[in-house]
Amino acid sequence: GGKLEDLSKGLAGKVLAKGPFSASFNVTGEGLSPPGLVAGLSGEGALSLEPGVVQAMSKEPLQRVAVEAAKTKKLKDKEQITAITRALRDGMTKGTYKYGAVAIPFDIKNGTLKLKPATLLSKGTATTINGYIELASLRLDSEWEMRLDGNADLPPVSLVFAGPLNNAGTISPAVDTEGVETFLTMRRMQEDVE
């Protein structure tokens, strides 16, 4: 019965997501101190999210790239492709990403929580999440792969979030657009051949 806005504000000092959530888990472990106990935890559980919003993540830049790529004879040179992918990288971390209800299962082994792949669905977009959290140090390492529904040609864009959860407000994602850049380059070469 928690709220993501309260949880993220408590961890990061600012709201990173909004929406209701609940968690259920079953863990076992033993240790001589709280850190020792946490480092030895094992078990499993699930994080259940009701419809909500992720802050500082947007699908609109990827949708714009799909529209640009669909236009024939639009891609003129490498500089234009570089500008498109730069705008994509810059825009992916601005705006909001609305998602529907989802359950994210996880396993805990030796004090490390591993998220099983789960997908946040948004209208026209799907974002698959994989990741790890070291419970003793509260260190996050996760990859969010966003792809457009109904557009198998355009490769997904990956956002990597890595850093300390107890200072999550300082984590800035690395955005990988290499697949999109290669796709646009191939599209331009096809147009040149034609």
C-alpha positions as CSV (number, residue, x, y, z in Angstrom):
1,G,0.0,0.0,0.0
2,G,2.9,2.4,-0.6
3,K,3.3,5.4,-2.9
4,L,6.3,5.6,-5.3
5,E,6.4,9.4,-4.8
6,D,7.0,9.0,-1.1
7,L,9.5,6.1,-1.5
8,S,11.5,8.0,-4.2
9,K,11.5,11.3,-2.3
10,G,12.7,9.5,0.8
11,L,15.6,7.7,-1.1
12,A,16.5,10.4,-3.6
13,G,15.3,13.7,-2.1
14,K,13.0,14.2,-5.1
15,V,10.1,12.5,-6.8
16,L,11.3,10.0,-9.5
17,A,8.0,8.2,-10.0
18,K,4.4,8.4,-9.0
19,G,1.8,5.7,-8.4
20,P,0.7,3.1,-5.9
21,F,2.8,0.0,-5.3
22,S,2.9,-3.0,-3.0
23,A,5.6,-5.6,-2.4
24,S,5.5,-9.1,-1.1
25,F,8.6,-11.3,-0.4
26,N,9.8,-14.3,1.5
27,V,13.5,-14.2,2.6
28,T,15.7,-16.1,4.9
29,G,19.2,-15.4,6.2
30,E,21.4,-15.3,9.2
31,G,24.2,-13.1,10.4
32,L,25.9,-11.6,13.5
33,S,25.0,-8.0,12.6
34,P,22.4,-6.3,10.4
35,P,24.8,-5.8,7.5
36,G,25.9,-9.4,7.8
37,L,22.2,-10.5,7.8
38,V,21.4,-8.4,4.8
39,A,24.5,-9.7,2.9
40,G,23.3,-13.3,3.4
41,L,19.6,-12.9,2.5
42,S,18.0,-15.3,0.0
43,G,14.5,-15.6,-1.2
44,E,12.0,-14.3,-3.7
45,G,9.2,-11.8,-4.1
46,A,7.3,-9.4,-6.4
47,L,6.9,-5.7,-6.7
48,S,3.3,-4.9,-7.9
49,L,2.8,-1.5,-9.5
50,E,-0.5,0.1,-10.2
51,P,-0.8,2.5,-13.2
52,G,1.7,5.4,-12.6
53,V,4.3,7.7,-14.1
54,V,8.1,7.6,-14.3
55,Q,9.6,11.1,-14.2
56,A,12.5,12.1,-16.5
57,M,11.8,9.4,-19.1
58,S,10.0,10.0,-22.4
59,K,8.9,8.0,-25.4
60,E,8.2,11.0,-27.6
61,P,11.8,11.3,-29.0
62,L,11.8,7.7,-30.1
63,Q,8.4,8.2,-31.8
64,R,9.8,11.2,-33.6
65,V,12.7,9.2,-34.9
66,A,10.3,6.6,-36.3
67,V,8.4,9.3,-38.1
68,E,11.6,10.8,-39.5
69,A,12.8,7.3,-40.6
70,A,9.6,6.6,-42.4
71,K,10.0,9.7,-44.6
72,T,11.7,8.7,-47.9
73,K,14.6,10.7,-49.1
74,K,14.7,12.7,-45.8
75,L,18.1,11.5,-44.5
76,K,20.7,13.5,-46.4
77,D,24.0,13.0,-44.6
78,K,25.9,11.7,-41.5
79,E,25.6,15.1,-39.7
80,Q,21.8,14.9,-39.9
81,I,21.8,11.4,-38.5
82,T,24.1,12.5,-35.7
83,A,21.8,15.4,-34.9
84,I,18.7,13.1,-34.8
85,T,20.4,10.7,-32.4
86,R,21.7,13.5,-30.2
87,A,18.2,14.9,-30.0
88,L,17.0,11.4,-29.1
89,R,19.6,11.0,-26.3
90,D,18.8,14.4,-24.9
91,G,15.1,14.0,-25.1
92,M,14.8,10.5,-23.6
93,T,15.4,11.8,-20.1
94,K,13.0,14.7,-20.3
95,G,9.2,14.4,-19.9
96,T,7.2,11.6,-18.3
97,Y,6.4,8.0,-19.1
98,K,3.0,6.7,-18.2
99,Y,2.7,2.9,-17.6
100,G,0.0,0.4,-16.8
101,A,-0.3,-2.1,-13.9
102,V,2.6,-4.6,-13.8
103,A,4.1,-7.2,-11.5
104,I,7.9,-7.3,-11.3
105,P,9.1,-10.6,-9.8
106,F,12.5,-10.8,-8.2
107,D,14.9,-13.2,-6.6
108,I,17.3,-12.5,-3.8
109,K,20.5,-14.5,-3.5
110,N,23.5,-13.7,-1.2
111,G,22.1,-10.2,-0.5
112,T,21.6,-9.3,-4.1
113,L,18.1,-8.6,-5.5
114,K,17.8,-9.5,-9.1
115,L,14.8,-8.2,-11.0
116,K,13.3,-10.7,-13.5
117,P,12.6,-9.1,-16.9
118,A,9.3,-7.2,-16.7
119,T,7.7,-4.8,-19.1
120,L,6.2,-1.4,-18.4
121,L,3.6,-0.9,-21.1
122,S,2.6,2.6,-22.3
123,K,0.4,3.5,-25.3
124,G,2.5,2.5,-28.4
125,T,5.6,1.7,-26.4
126,A,7.0,-1.1,-24.2
127,T,10.0,-0.7,-21.8
128,T,11.6,-3.9,-20.5
129,I,13.4,-3.6,-17.2
130,N,16.3,-5.8,-16.0
131,G,18.5,-5.0,-13.0
132,Y,20.2,-5.8,-9.7
133,I,20.2,-4.1,-6.3
134,E,23.0,-4.9,-3.8
135,L,20.9,-4.7,-0.6
136,A,23.8,-4.1,1.8
137,S,25.1,-1.1,-0.1
138,L,21.8,-0.1,-1.8
139,R,23.6,0.0,-5.2
140,L,21.5,-0.2,-8.3
141,D,22.5,-1.4,-11.7
142,S,19.6,-1.6,-14.2
143,E,18.9,-1.4,-17.9
144,W,15.6,-0.1,-19.4
145,E,15.1,-1.0,-23.0
146,M,12.4,1.0,-24.8
147,R,10.9,0.0,-28.1
148,L,7.9,1.0,-30.2
149,D,5.0,-1.4,-30.7
150,G,4.3,-2.2,-34.3
151,N,7.7,-1.0,-35.5
152,A,10.0,-4.0,-35.7
153,D,12.5,-2.2,-37.9
154,L,13.5,0.5,-35.5
155,P,15.8,-0.8,-32.8
156,P,15.2,-0.2,-29.1
157,V,16.9,2.5,-27.1
158,S,18.6,1.5,-23.8
159,L,18.8,3.6,-20.7
160,V,21.2,2.4,-18.0
161,F,20.6,3.5,-14.5
162,A,23.5,2.7,-12.2
163,G,24.5,4.2,-8.8
164,P,23.6,4.4,-5.1
165,L,19.9,4.2,-4.3
166,N,20.4,6.2,-1.1
167,N,21.4,9.1,-3.4
168,A,19.2,8.2,-6.4
169,G,18.7,11.8,-7.3
170,T,22.3,12.0,-8.6
171,I,21.9,9.0,-10.9
172,S,21.8,10.2,-14.5
173,P,21.1,7.5,-17.1
174,A,23.4,6.6,-19.9
175,V,21.4,6.5,-23.1
176,D,22.5,4.1,-25.8
177,T,21.3,5.0,-29.3
178,E,23.9,3.1,-31.3
179,G,21.3,0.7,-32.8
180,V,19.1,3.6,-34.0
181,E,22.1,5.4,-35.5
182,T,23.1,2.2,-37.4
183,F,19.5,1.8,-38.6
184,L,19.3,5.4,-39.9
185,T,22.7,5.0,-41.6
186,M,21.5,1.9,-43.4
187,R,18.3,3.6,-44.4
188,R,20.3,6.5,-45.9
189,M,22.6,4.1,-47.8
190,Q,19.5,2.3,-49.2
191,E,18.1,5.6,-50.4
192,D,21.5,6.5,-52.0
193,V,21.5,3.1,-53.8
194,E,17.9,3.7,-55.0
